[in-house]
Amino acid sequence: MKFLSTAAGLLLGVTAFGQDMRSYVTANTVPVATVETTADDYADLAAVGQAIGEARVVMLGEQDHGDGTTFQAKTRLVKYLHEHKGFT
């Protein structure tokens, strides 16, 4: 019985956390206008710049090594970081 109540408590906690996470993501999502690497308007990435603040190190990764769109988005982000945040 103790196991069952612990499992139920964990399940309720996960459900509550999931709802909190959903609210957080909804409140903090900013649309990206494009992943085209030739785009010169970086206004849509300003929120990323604000989140980075004055950090001098930013780690970038990707979910898949074969997805061209991911690399386009990363290239655009690196250009933004270099041109607007002073990363070299």
Order of alpha helices (4+ residues) and beta strands (2+ residues): alpha-alpha-alpha
